[in-house]
Amino acid sequence: MPYTIVFATSHTERVSGTDAKTALEALTTIDTLQRGGEEIKYITSPQEGQIGLEMLRVLAREEQEELQTIA
């Protein structure tokens, strides 16, 4: 499921967005953004709507479990 991560740059407060194809990829992207000092404004997906970071973590765990059952 695709996700859009909307964040603000720490220097200009300009809002930008980036896309991720999976919850796991979204978590990795968020980690990178936060280490760079960016503020996560919100996360959206077509199926879930606007979600928080904790819900994204739950969805990533579910994805990971599904991948393990397939393998």
C-alpha positions as CSV (number, residue, x, y, z in Angstrom):
1,M,0.0,0.0,0.0
2,P,1.5,3.4,-0.9
3,Y,2.1,6.2,1.6
4,T,2.7,9.9,1.4
5,I,4.8,11.5,4.1
6,V,4.4,15.3,4.4
7,F,7.2,17.1,6.3
8,A,8.5,20.6,7.0
9,T,12.1,21.6,6.6
10,S,13.7,22.8,9.7
11,H,15.3,25.8,8.1
12,T,12.4,27.3,6.1
13,E,9.3,25.6,7.5
14,R,8.4,24.9,3.8
15,V,6.2,21.8,3.5
16,S,7.2,19.0,1.2
17,G,6.1,15.5,0.6
18,T,7.5,12.2,-0.5
19,D,6.0,8.9,-1.4
20,A,6.8,5.3,-0.2
21,K,5.5,2.1,-1.7
22,T,5.3,0.2,1.6
23,A,4.9,0.9,5.3
24,L,8.4,-0.4,5.8
25,E,9.8,1.9,3.2
26,A,7.8,4.8,4.8
27,L,9.4,4.1,8.2
28,T,12.9,4.1,6.7
29,T,12.1,7.4,5.0
30,I,10.7,9.0,8.1
31,D,13.8,7.9,10.1
32,T,16.0,9.5,7.5
33,L,14.0,12.7,7.5
34,Q,13.9,13.0,11.3
35,R,17.7,12.4,11.5
36,G,18.0,15.3,9.1
37,G,16.0,17.5,11.5
38,E,12.8,17.5,9.4
39,E,9.4,17.6,11.2
40,I,6.9,15.0,10.1
41,K,3.5,16.8,9.6
42,Y,1.4,13.8,8.7
43,I,1.3,10.5,6.8
44,T,-1.5,9.5,4.5
45,S,-2.5,6.4,2.5
46,P,-5.3,5.9,0.0
47,Q,-6.9,3.1,2.1
48,E,-6.2,4.4,5.7
49,G,-6.4,8.1,5.2
50,Q,-4.3,10.2,7.6
51,I,-2.5,8.0,10.1
52,G,0.1,8.5,12.8
53,L,3.5,7.1,13.2
54,E,2.3,4.4,15.7
55,M,-0.3,3.1,13.2
56,L,2.4,3.1,10.5
57,R,4.5,0.9,12.7
58,V,1.6,-1.5,13.2
59,L,1.1,-1.6,9.4
60,A,4.8,-2.2,8.9
61,R,4.8,-5.1,11.3
62,E,1.8,-6.6,9.5
63,E,3.6,-6.2,6.2
64,Q,6.7,-7.9,7.6
65,E,4.6,-10.8,8.9
66,E,2.9,-11.2,5.5
67,L,6.3,-11.3,3.8
68,Q,7.6,-14.0,6.2
69,T,4.6,-16.2,5.5
70,I,5.1,-15.9,1.7
71,A,8.8,-16.7,1.9
